[in-house]
Amino acid sequence: MVQEINDVPEVKTPGPHVRISVEDEPASISATPQPVQQTVKRSQHTAKAALAPHLELTVDKEARVCLPTGELRLDQLEGLLRMLPVDITFVDRHDIVQWFSDNGARVFPRTRAVIGRAVVNCHPPKSMPKVQRILDDFRNGQLDHADFWINLHDQAMVYIRYFAMRDAAGTYLGCLEVTQDITPIQALSGEQRL
């Protein structure tokens, strides 16, 4: 669906302005840039991505993310994601890149420009049909994960895993890509106990 950015319903709250989109997509919340300098006709995903570098939402430092297995403050969650020894990218059910981790040492560096892009366009042309087939198989339930490994420039063995994310009812939510340089793991031998 193409719409003007200003057509998205807005809810104003004290402090930052918050935009809540509740159409056929999962609800999303993002801060509205102040002021909006231009109106551009784009899809919701592309419009959000185009504004993303200019968005800032001030969150209470004590805000907590409550999950079934415990809760974390937002700063703890951000720190946890930065410390993971893997690169993570989340692609939504429409095959659009929504988020990626950034620990400062990604195997395949990314910039915020990737947010809002179709994930197939983030891969080399020869890989595009295979990527699309994996996503289609995830979507229709024929596949739950796909694993690949490559020797990157004869310097690193890289393990790339794709997982279909589903809710408790089995509805496809998107794809999680997990990438890791496993060269140090391959060099392990024997034991080192705690």
ROSE-4610 file (N, C-alpha, C; in Angstrom, 1 decimal, always signed):
// ROSE-4610
residu = [M/M/M/V/V/V/Q/Q/Q/E/E/E/I/I/I/N/N/N/D/D/D/V/V/V/P/P/P/E/E/E/V/V/V/K/K/K/T/T/T/P/P/P/G/G/G/P/P/P/H/H/H/V/V/V/R/R/R/I/I/I/S/S/S/V/V/V/E/E/E/D/D/D/E/E/E/P/P/P/A/A/A/S/S/S/I/I/I/S/S/S/A/A/A/T/T/T/P/P/P/Q/Q/Q/P/P/P/V/V/V/Q/Q/Q/Q/Q/Q/T/T/T/V/V/V/K/K/K/R/R/R/S/S/S/Q/Q/Q/H/H/H/T/T/T/A/A/A/K/K/K/A/A/A/A/A/A/L/L/L/A/A/A/P/P/P/H/H/H/L/L/L/E/E/E/L/L/L/T/T/T/V/V/V/D/D/D/K/K/K/E/E/E/A/A/A/R/R/R/V/V/V/C/C/C/L/L/L/P/P/P/T/T/T/G/G/G/E/E/E/L/L/L/R/R/R/L/L/L/D/D/D/Q/Q/Q/L/L/L/E/E/E/G/G/G/L/L/L/L/L/L/R/R/R/M/M/M/L/L/L/P/P/P/V/V/V/D/D/D/I/I/I/T/T/T/F/F/F/V/V/V/D/D/D/R/R/R/H/H/H/D/D/D/I/I/I/V/V/V/Q/Q/Q/W/W/W/F/F/F/S/S/S/D/D/D/N/N/N/G/G/G/A/A/A/R/R/R/V/V/V/F/F/F/P/P/P/R/R/R/T/T/T/R/R/R/A/A/A/V/V/V/I/I/I/G/G/G/R/R/R/A/A/A/V/V/V/V/V/V/N/N/N/C/C/C/H/H/H/P/P/P/P/P/P/K/K/K/S/S/S/M/M/M/P/P/P/K/K/K/V/V/V/Q/Q/Q/R/R/R/I/I/I/L/L/L/D/D/D/D/D/D/F/F/F/R/R/R/N/N/N/G/G/G/Q/Q/Q/L/L/L/D/D/D/H/H/H/A/A/A/D/D/D/F/F/F/W/W/W/I/I/I/N/N/N/L/L/L/H/H/H/D/D/D/Q/Q/Q/A/A/A/M/M/M/V/V/V/Y/Y/Y/I/I/I/R/R/R/Y/Y/Y/F/F/F/A/A/A/M/M/M/R/R/R/D/D/D/A/A/A/A/A/A/G/G/G/T/T/T/Y/Y/Y/L/L/L/G/G/G/C/C/C/L/L/L/E/E/E/V/V/V/T/T/T/Q/Q/Q/D/D/D/I/I/I/T/T/T/P/P/P/I/I/I/Q/Q/Q/A/A/A/L/L/L/S/S/S/G/G/G/E/E/E/Q/Q/Q/R/R/R/L/L/L]
num = [1/1/1/2/2/2/3/3/3/4/4/4/5/5/5/6/6/6/7/7/7/8/8/8/9/9/9/10/10/10/11/11/11/12/12/12/13/13/13/14/14/14/15/15/15/16/16/16/17/17/17/18/18/18/19/19/19/20/20/20/21/21/21/22/22/22/23/23/23/24/24/24/25/25/25/26/26/26/27/27/27/28/28/28/29/29/29/30/30/30/31/31/31/32/32/32/33/33/33/34/34/34/35/35/35/36/36/36/37/37/37/38/38/38/39/39/39/40/40/40/41/41/41/42/42/42/43/43/43/44/44/44/45/45/45/46/46/46/47/47/47/48/48/48/49/49/49/50/50/50/51/51/51/52/52/52/53/53/53/54/54/54/55/55/55/56/56/56/57/57/57/58/58/58/59/59/59/60/60/60/61/61/61/62/62/62/63/63/63/64/64/64/65/65/65/66/66/66/67/67/67/68/68/68/69/69/69/70/70/70/71/71/71/72/72/72/73/73/73/74/74/74/75/75/75/76/76/76/77/77/77/78/78/78/79/79/79/80/80/80/81/81/81/82/82/82/83/83/83/84/84/84/85/85/85/86/86/86/87/87/87/88/88/88/89/89/89/90/90/90/91/91/91/92/92/92/93/93/93/94/94/94/95/95/95/96/96/96/97/97/97/98/98/98/99/99/99/100/100/100/101/101/101/102/102/102/103/103/103/104/104/104/105/105/105/106/106/106/107/107/107/108/108/108/109/109/109/110/110/110/111/111/111/112/112/112/113/113/113/114/114/114/115/115/115/116/116/116/117/117/117/118/118/118/119/119/119/120/120/120/121/121/121/122/122/122/123/123/123/124/124/124/125/125/125/126/126/126/127/127/127/128/128/128/129/129/129/130/130/130/131/131/131/132/132/132/133/133/133/134/134/134/135/135/135/136/136/136/137/137/137/138/138/138/139/139/139/140/140/140/141/141/141/142/142/142/143/143/143/144/144/144/145/145/145/146/146/146/147/147/147/148/148/148/149/149/149/150/150/150/151/151/151/152/152/152/153/153/153/154/154/154/155/155/155/156/156/156/157/157/157/158/158/158/159/159/159/160/160/160/161/161/161/162/162/162/163/163/163/164/164/164/165/165/165/166/166/166/167/167/167/168/168/168/169/169/169/170/170/170/171/171/171/172/172/172/173/173/173/174/174/174/175/175/175/176/176/176/177/177/177/178/178/178/179/179/179/180/180/180/181/181/181/182/182/182/183/183/183/184/184/184/185/185/185/186/186/186/187/187/187/188/188/188/189/189/189/190/190/190/191/191/191/192/192/192/193/193/193/194/194/194]
x = [+0.8/+0.0/+0.9/+0.6/+1.4/+0.5/+1.1/+0.4/+1.3/+0.8/+1.7/+2.1/+3.3/+3.7/+2.8/+2.3/+1.4/+0.0/-0.3/-1.6/-1.6/-0.5/-0.5/-1.1/-2.0/-2.7/-1.6/-1.8/-0.9/-1.6/-0.9/-1.3/-0.3/-0.7/+0.3/+0.2/+1.4/+1.5/+2.4/+2.4/+3.4/+4.8/+5.7/+7.0/+7.1/+7.8/+8.0/+6.6/+6.5/+5.3/+5.5/+4.4/+4.5/+3.5/+4.0/+3.2/+2.8/+1.6/+1.2/+0.5/+1.0/+0.4/-0.3/-1.6/-2.3/-3.1/-2.6/-3.3/-3.2/-3.0/-2.9/-1.6/-0.7/+0.6/+0.6/+1.6/+1.6/+1.8/+1.2/+1.3/+2.8/+3.2/+4.5/+4.5/+5.5/+5.5/+6.9/+6.8/+8.1/+7.8/+8.9/+8.8/+8.7/+7.9/+7.8/+8.9/+9.6/+10.6/+10.0/+10.8/+10.3/+11.2/+10.8/+9.6/+9.8/+8.7/+8.8/+9.1/+10.2/+10.6/+9.9/+9.6/+9.0/+8.1/+7.2/+6.3/+6.6/+6.9/+7.4/+6.4/+5.9/+5.1/+5.9/+5.7/+6.5/+5.7/+6.1/+5.4/+5.7/+4.9/+5.1/+6.5/+7.0/+8.3/+9.4/+9.3/+10.3/+10.3/+9.1/+8.9/+9.5/+9.3/+9.8/+11.3/+11.9/+13.3/+14.0/+13.3/+13.9/+14.0/+13.1/+13.1/+14.0/+14.2/+14.9/+16.1/+17.0/+18.2/+17.9/+16.7/+16.4/+15.4/+15.1/+14.2/+14.9/+14.3/+14.8/+13.7/+13.7/+12.6/+13.3/+12.9/+13.5/+12.7/+13.4/+12.8/+13.3/+12.5/+12.8/+13.9/+15.0/+16.2/+15.8/+14.7/+14.2/+13.1/+12.8/+11.8/+12.3/+11.3/+11.7/+11.0/+11.7/+11.1/+10.7/+9.4/+9.0/+8.7/+9.4/+9.3/+8.9/+8.5/+8.1/+9.2/+10.4/+11.5/+12.2/+11.7/+12.3/+12.1/+12.8/+12.7/+14.0/+14.2/+15.4/+15.1/+16.0/+15.9/+16.3/+15.8/+16.1/+17.6/+18.3/+19.8/+20.5/+19.9/+20.5/+20.3/+19.1/+18.8/+19.7/+19.9/+20.8/+22.2/+22.7/+24.0/+24.1/+23.1/+23.1/+23.3/+22.5/+22.5/+23.9/+24.5/+25.8/+26.9/+26.7/+27.7/+27.7/+26.6/+26.5/+27.6/+28.2/+29.3/+28.8/+27.6/+27.0/+26.4/+26.3/+25.6/+24.1/+23.2/+21.8/+21.1/+20.2/+19.4/+18.0/+17.0/+15.6/+14.9/+14.3/+13.5/+12.1/+11.2/+9.8/+9.1/+7.8/+7.1/+6.9/+7.2/+7.1/+8.4/+9.4/+10.8/+11.5/+11.2/+11.8/+12.7/+13.9/+14.9/+14.4/+14.2/+13.7/+14.7/+15.7/+16.6/+17.9/+19.0/+20.2/+21.0/+21.8/+22.6/+23.9/+24.6/+25.8/+26.8/+27.7/+28.7/+30.0/+30.0/+31.2/+32.2/+31.9/+32.8/+31.9/+31.0/+30.1/+31.0/+30.6/+31.2/+30.9/+29.7/+29.2/+28.7/+29.5/+29.1/+27.8/+27.0/+25.7/+25.6/+24.9/+24.5/+23.0/+22.6/+21.1/+20.4/+21.1/+20.4/+19.7/+20.1/+19.5/+18.1/+17.8/+16.5/+15.4/+14.4/+13.3/+13.5/+14.7/+14.9/+14.5/+14.1/+13.8/+15.1/+15.1/+16.3/+16.9/+16.2/+16.8/+17.8/+17.5/+18.3/+19.6/+19.7/+20.9/+21.9/+21.7/+22.5/+23.0/+24.1/+24.6/+23.6/+23.6/+22.6/+22.5/+23.6/+23.5/+22.9/+22.8/+22.2/+20.7/+20.2/+18.9/+17.8/+17.8/+16.8/+16.8/+18.0/+18.0/+17.5/+17.8/+17.3/+15.8/+15.2/+13.8/+13.1/+13.7/+13.2/+13.1/+14.2/+14.2/+13.1/+13.0/+11.9/+10.5/+10.3/+9.0/+8.8/+9.8/+9.7/+9.4/+10.0/+9.7/+8.2/+7.8/+6.5/+5.4/+5.6/+4.6/+4.8/+5.8/+6.0/+6.7/+7.3/+8.1/+9.5/+10.0/+11.3/+11.3/+12.1/+12.3/+13.6/+14.6/+16.0/+16.8/+17.8/+18.7/+20.1/+21.1/+22.4/+23.4/+24.3/+25.4/+26.7/+27.8/+29.1/+30.0/+30.8/+31.7/+33.0/+34.0/+35.4/+35.6/+35.6/+35.6/+37.0/+37.4/+38.7/+39.9/+39.7/+40.7/+41.2/+40.3/+40.7/+39.8/+38.6/+37.6/+36.6/+36.2/+35.1/+33.9/+32.9/+31.7/+30.5/+29.8/+28.6/+27.4/+26.5/+25.3/+24.1/+23.2/+22.0/+20.8/+19.8/+18.5/+17.4/+16.6/+15.5/+14.2/+13.2/+11.8/+11.3/+10.9/+10.3/+8.8/+8.2/+6.8/+6.2/+5.0/+4.4/+3.9/+3.3/+2.9/+1.9/+1.1/+0.1/+0.7/+2.0/+2.7/+2.6/+2.1/+2.0/+3.4/+3.8/+5.1/+5.3/+6.3/+6.6/+7.7/+8.6/+9.7/+10.9/+12.0/+13.3/+14.3/+15.0/+16.2/+17.4/+18.4/+19.6/+20.7/+21.5/+22.5/+23.8/+24.8/+26.1/+27.2/+28.2/+29.3/+30.5/+31.6/+33.0/+33.3/+33.3/+33.6/+35.0/+35.9/+37.3/+37.9/+37.7/+38.3/+37.7/+36.4/+35.7/+36.4/+36.6/+37.2/+38.6/+39.3/+40.6/+40.7/+39.5/+39.5/+39.9/+40.5/+40.8/+40.9/+40.7/+40.8/+39.7/+40.0/+39.1/+39.7/+38.9/+39.3/+38.1/+38.2/+37.1/+37.2/+36.1/+36.0/+36.3]
y = [-1.2/+0.0/+1.2/+2.2/+3.4/+4.5/+5.3/+6.3/+7.4/+8.6/+9.7/+9.5/+9.8/+9.6/+10.3/+11.4/+12.1/+11.5/+10.5/+9.8/+8.8/+8.4/+7.4/+8.0/+7.3/+7.9/+8.2/+9.3/+9.7/+9.9/+9.5/+9.7/+10.6/+11.7/+12.6/+12.4/+12.2/+12.0/+13.1/+13.3/+14.3/+13.8/+14.8/+14.4/+14.1/+13.1/+12.8/+12.5/+12.9/+12.5/+11.1/+10.3/+8.9/+8.6/+7.8/+7.4/+5.9/+5.6/+4.2/+3.8/+2.8/+2.3/+1.0/+0.9/-0.3/-0.8/-0.8/-1.3/-2.8/-3.4/-4.8/-5.4/-4.5/-5.0/-5.0/-5.7/-5.6/-4.2/-3.8/-2.4/-2.1/-0.8/-0.4/+1.0/+1.3/+2.6/+3.2/+4.5/+5.2/+6.6/+7.3/+8.7/+9.5/+10.6/+11.4/+12.4/+12.6/+13.6/+15.0/+15.9/+17.2/+18.2/+19.1/+19.0/+18.1/+17.6/+16.9/+17.9/+17.7/+18.7/+18.5/+17.2/+16.9/+15.7/+15.7/+14.5/+13.7/+12.5/+11.6/+10.4/+10.1/+8.9/+7.7/+6.8/+5.5/+4.5/+3.3/+2.3/+2.6/+2.0/+2.3/+1.9/+0.7/+0.3/+1.2/+1.6/+2.5/+3.8/+4.3/+5.6/+5.6/+4.6/+4.5/+4.4/+3.7/+3.5/+4.9/+5.6/+6.9/+7.8/+7.8/+8.7/+8.2/+6.9/+6.2/+6.9/+7.4/+8.0/+9.3/+9.9/+11.1/+11.0/+9.7/+9.5/+9.2/+9.8/+9.5/+9.4/+8.4/+8.3/+8.2/+9.1/+9.1/+8.1/+7.2/+6.1/+6.2/+6.1/+6.0/+5.0/+5.3/+4.4/+3.2/+3.3/+2.2/+1.4/+1.7/+0.9/-0.5/-1.4/-2.8/-3.6/-4.5/-5.4/-6.7/-7.0/-8.2/-9.4/-10.5/-11.7/-12.8/-13.9/-15.1/-15.6/-15.5/-16.0/-15.0/-13.8/-12.8/-11.4/-10.4/-9.1/-8.4/-7.5/-6.7/-5.2/-4.4/-3.0/-2.8/-1.8/-1.6/-1.5/-0.8/-0.7/-2.0/-2.9/-4.2/-5.1/-4.9/-5.7/-5.2/-3.9/-3.4/-3.9/-3.9/-4.4/-5.9/-6.6/-8.1/-8.3/-7.6/-7.8/-7.4/-6.4/-6.0/-7.0/-7.7/-8.7/-10.0/-10.4/-11.7/-11.9/-13.1/-13.3/-13.7/-13.3/-13.5/-12.3/-12.2/-11.1/-11.5/-10.7/-11.1/-10.0/-10.5/-9.6/-10.2/-9.3/-9.7/-9.2/-10.1/-9.7/-10.1/-9.1/-9.4/-10.3/-10.6/-11.6/-11.1/-9.8/-9.3/-9.2/-9.9/-10.0/-8.6/-7.8/-6.5/-6.5/-6.0/-5.9/-4.9/-5.3/-4.4/-4.1/-4.9/-4.7/-5.5/-5.0/-5.9/-5.5/-6.4/-6.2/-5.5/-4.8/-4.2/-4.2/-5.2/-5.3/-4.6/-3.9/-3.2/-4.1/-5.4/-6.3/-7.3/-6.8/-7.7/-8.4/-9.7/-10.4/-9.7/-9.4/-8.6/-7.3/-6.2/-4.9/-4.4/-3.7/-3.2/-1.7/-0.9/+0.4/+0.5/+1.5/+1.7/+1.8/+2.0/+2.1/+0.8/-0.3/-1.6/-1.7/-0.9/-1.0/-0.5/-1.4/-1.0/-1.6/-2.2/-2.8/-4.2/-4.7/-6.1/-6.9/-7.9/-8.6/-9.3/-9.7/-10.3/-9.3/-8.0/-7.0/-6.7/-7.4/-7.2/-8.3/-9.2/-10.3/-10.2/-10.9/-10.9/-11.4/-10.9/-11.3/-12.9/-13.6/-15.0/-15.7/-15.1/-15.7/-15.3/-14.3/-13.8/-14.9/-15.7/-16.7/-17.7/-18.1/-19.0/-18.4/-17.1/-16.4/-16.4/-16.0/-15.9/-17.3/-18.3/-19.7/-20.1/-19.8/-20.0/-19.3/-18.0/-17.2/-17.8/-18.1/-18.7/-20.0/-20.9/-22.1/-21.9/-20.9/-20.5/-20.1/-19.2/-18.7/-19.8/-20.8/-21.8/-23.0/-22.9/-24.0/-25.2/-25.2/-26.3/-26.4/-25.3/-25.2/-24.4/-24.9/-24.1/-23.5/-24.0/-23.4/-23.8/-23.0/-23.3/-22.8/-23.7/-23.4/-23.4/-22.5/-22.3/-22.0/-22.3/-21.9/-21.6/-20.6/-20.1/-19.8/-20.0/-19.7/-18.2/-17.3/-15.9/-15.4/-15.2/-14.7/-15.5/-16.8/-17.7/-17.2/-16.4/-15.8/-16.2/-16.6/-16.9/-17.9/-18.8/-19.7/-19.1/-18.8/-18.1/-19.1/-19.1/-20.0/-19.1/-19.3/-18.4/-19.3/-18.9/-19.7/-18.8/-19.4/-18.7/-19.5/-18.8/-19.5/-18.9/-19.7/-19.2/-18.9/-17.6/-17.3/-17.4/-18.1/-18.3/-18.0/-17.6/-17.4/-18.7/-18.7/-20.0/-20.8/-20.0/-20.7/-21.2/-20.9/-21.3/-20.3/-19.1/-18.1/-17.5/-17.4/-17.0/-15.5/-15.1/-13.8/-13.1/-14.0/-13.4/-14.4/-13.9/-14.7/-14.1/-14.9/-14.5/-15.0/-14.1/-14.5/-14.4/-15.5/-15.5/-15.8/-15.0/-15.2/-15.1/-16.1/-16.1/-16.6/-15.9/-16.4/-17.5/-18.7/-19.9/-20.4/-19.6/-20.0/-20.3/-19.5/-19.8/-21.1/-21.3/-22.6/-23.8/-23.7/-24.8/-25.2/-24.2/-24.4/-25.0/-25.2/-25.8/-27.2/-27.7/-29.1/-29.4/-30.6/-31.0/-30.3/-29.9/-29.2/-28.0/-27.1/-26.0/-25.9/-26.4/-26.4/-25.2/-24.9/-23.8/-24.3]
z = [+0.0/+0.0/+0.0/-0.8/-0.9/-0.3/+0.6/+1.3/+1.6/+1.9/+2.3/+3.8/+4.1/+5.5/+6.5/+6.1/+7.1/+7.2/+6.4/+6.5/+7.6/+8.2/+9.3/+10.5/+11.2/+12.4/+13.4/+14.1/+15.1/+16.5/+17.5/+18.9/+19.6/+20.1/+20.8/+22.3/+22.8/+24.3/+24.8/+26.1/+26.7/+26.3/+26.0/+25.6/+24.1/+23.7/+22.3/+21.6/+20.4/+19.6/+19.2/+19.3/+18.9/+17.8/+16.8/+15.7/+16.0/+15.9/+16.0/+14.8/+14.1/+12.9/+13.2/+12.8/+13.2/+12.0/+10.8/+9.6/+9.6/+8.4/+8.2/+8.7/+9.1/+9.6/+11.1/+11.8/+13.2/+13.7/+14.8/+15.2/+15.4/+15.0/+15.2/+15.8/+16.7/+17.3/+17.0/+16.6/+16.3/+16.6/+16.9/+17.2/+15.9/+15.9/+14.7/+14.7/+13.6/+13.5/+13.6/+14.2/+14.4/+13.8/+12.9/+12.1/+10.9/+10.3/+9.1/+8.0/+7.3/+6.2/+4.9/+4.6/+3.3/+3.4/+2.4/+2.3/+1.1/+1.3/+0.2/+0.1/-1.1/-1.2/-1.3/-0.3/-0.3/+0.5/+0.4/+1.2/+2.7/+3.6/+5.0/+5.5/+5.0/+5.4/+4.9/+3.7/+3.1/+3.7/+4.0/+4.6/+6.0/+6.8/+8.1/+8.1/+7.1/+7.0/+6.6/+5.7/+5.2/+6.4/+7.3/+8.4/+9.6/+9.6/+10.8/+11.3/+10.4/+11.0/+11.7/+11.6/+12.2/+13.4/+13.7/+14.8/+16.1/+17.1/+18.4/+19.4/+20.2/+21.2/+22.6/+23.4/+24.8/+25.6/+26.2/+27.0/+28.4/+29.4/+30.8/+31.0/+31.5/+31.7/+32.6/+33.3/+34.2/+33.5/+32.3/+31.5/+31.5/+31.6/+31.6/+30.5/+29.9/+28.9/+29.7/+29.8/+30.5/+29.6/+29.8/+29.0/+29.8/+29.2/+30.0/+31.0/+30.6/+31.4/+32.3/+32.4/+33.2/+32.6/+33.2/+32.7/+32.7/+31.8/+31.7/+31.5/+32.1/+31.7/+30.2/+29.6/+28.2/+28.0/+28.8/+28.7/+28.8/+29.7/+29.9/+28.6/+28.0/+26.8/+25.6/+25.5/+24.5/+24.7/+26.0/+26.3/+26.0/+26.3/+26.0/+24.5/+23.7/+22.3/+21.7/+22.3/+21.8/+22.1/+23.2/+23.7/+23.0/+22.4/+21.8/+20.7/+20.7/+19.8/+18.4/+18.0/+16.7/+16.2/+14.9/+14.2/+14.0/+14.3/+14.2/+13.3/+12.4/+11.6/+11.6/+11.8/+11.8/+10.5/+9.8/+8.6/+8.8/+8.6/+9.0/+8.0/+8.2/+7.4/+5.9/+5.7/+4.3/+3.7/+4.3/+3.8/+3.8/+4.7/+4.9/+6.1/+5.9/+7.1/+8.1/+9.3/+10.4/+11.4/+11.6/+12.7/+12.5/+13.0/+13.1/+14.3/+14.8/+16.0/+15.5/+16.4/+16.0/+17.2/+17.1/+18.2/+17.8/+16.7/+16.3/+15.5/+15.4/+14.7/+13.8/+13.1/+12.3/+11.2/+10.9/+9.8/+8.5/+8.3/+7.1/+7.6/+7.5/+8.1/+7.4/+8.2/+7.8/+8.2/+7.5/+7.9/+8.1/+8.7/+8.9/+7.6/+6.5/+5.2/+4.8/+5.4/+5.1/+5.7/+6.7/+7.4/+6.4/+6.2/+5.3/+3.9/+3.6/+2.3/+2.2/+1.0/+0.8/+1.0/+1.8/+2.2/+1.0/+0.0/-1.2/-1.9/-1.8/-2.4/-1.6/-0.4/+0.4/+0.1/-0.9/-1.2/-2.6/-2.9/-4.3/-5.3/-6.5/-7.5/-7.7/-7.6/-7.8/-6.6/-5.5/-4.3/-4.2/-4.9/-4.7/-4.9/-5.9/-6.1/-4.9/-4.4/-3.3/-2.0/-1.8/-0.6/-0.7/-1.8/-2.0/-1.8/-2.3/-2.1/-0.6/+0.1/+1.6/+2.3/+2.0/+2.6/+2.3/+1.0/+0.6/+1.4/+1.5/+2.2/+3.7/+4.3/+5.7/+5.8/+4.9/+4.9/+4.8/+3.9/+3.7/+4.6/+5.5/+6.5/+6.1/+4.9/+4.4/+5.0/+5.6/+6.1/+7.4/+8.4/+9.6/+9.8/+9.1/+9.2/+8.0/+7.7/+6.6/+7.0/+6.8/+7.3/+6.1/+6.2/+5.1/+5.8/+5.2/+5.7/+4.5/+4.7/+3.6/+4.2/+3.3/+3.6/+3.1/+4.0/+3.6/+3.3/+2.1/+1.7/+2.3/+2.5/+3.1/+4.5/+5.1/+6.4/+7.5/+7.2/+8.3/+7.7/+8.6/+8.3/+8.9/+8.1/+8.5/+8.4/+9.5/+9.6/+9.6/+8.6/+8.5/+8.6/+9.6/+9.8/+9.7/+9.0/+8.9/+9.6/+10.4/+11.2/+10.9/+10.6/+10.5/+11.9/+12.1/+13.4/+13.3/+14.3/+14.3/+15.7/+15.8/+17.1/+17.7/+18.8/+19.5/+18.6/+17.8/+16.9/+15.6/+15.4/+14.2/+13.0/+13.3/+12.3/+12.0/+10.8/+10.4/+10.7/+11.5/+11.9/+11.1/+10.6/+9.9/+10.0/+9.6/+9.5/+10.4/+11.1/+11.9/+11.2/+10.9/+10.3/+11.4/+11.7/+12.7/+12.0/+12.1/+11.4/+12.4/+12.3/+13.2/+12.5/+12.9/+12.5/+13.4/+12.9/+13.7/+13.6/+13.0/+12.9/+14.3/+15.3/+16.7/+17.3/+17.0/+17.5/+16.8/+15.5/+14.8/+15.3/+15.9/+16.4/+17.7/+18.4/+19.7/+19.7/+20.8/+20.9/+22.4/+22.8/+24.2/+25.0/+26.3/+27.1/+27.8/+28.2/+29.2/+30.1/+31.3/+32.2/+33.2/+33.7/+34.6/+36.0]
